[in-house]
């Protein structure tokens, strides 16, 4: 219990979840600032993959779909990339706090949900967590999927440009 409290205090020193929903423009500013602060901490994992921190990531490509399975350890604080398309996700294992600008919630496996276009989340894993996403695509290789913002992108400027909103 003491270790959990210490962990929570360390995380709260990096992020303070707003008590009310943020407008899209407010959320963009808020999460960009949080991500900058988090990039300086070893408690955090940037850009959703976590591969550089040893988070297991499995890819499966079948006709018309890319499936991505990310395993995150307890205590991980993760910022997702910005999602280009609406798609389903499943939490197969674990318990995770999620903040997406509109709400903060604790999700526990088994759980299924829908990611909306433009979503960028902050996750805190209370337990080891396995999060799986299912992306429609006509691409057949991971290289093609990773190029040109097919599935996700890094910045809101890039998102707006790719979506033709700028």
C-alpha positions, 0 to 999 in steps of 0.5 A: 500500500505504501509503495502504491501511494508513493508511485501515485504521488510520483505520477501526480507530480508529472500530471494533474488530470483536469476535473472537468472535460477540456475543449479539443483545443484545450486538450491539445495544449494540455496533453502536449505539455504533459507529454513534454514533462513526461519525456523527462521521467523514467516512469513514463513511456512515450509514443505508445509502443514502449519498445525502447523500454522493453514493452512487448508489442505484437503485430498481425496483418491480415487482409483488410486489418492490422492488429496491434497487441501492446503489453504494459507493466504495472506502474507504466504511464503511457501517452498514446499516439493520435489515432487517424481512424475510428477502430475497436480496442480490447483490454485483454488483461489488467486494470488501467486508468485512462484520460482522453480529454473528455473523461477519466476512467478506470477500465478493467479486463475484459473490456472492449471499446471504440477509439474515435478519430483524433484520440490521444490518451494518457494511460496509467497501468495499475496492473500488467495490462494487455491492450489490443487494437484493430485497425482497418487497412489495405496495407500488407506490410508493417512498413506501409502501415507505419508510413504517412500516418496510416494508423496514427501520427505524432502531433496534432499539426500532423493530424490536421495536415493528414486529415486535410483540416489545415 
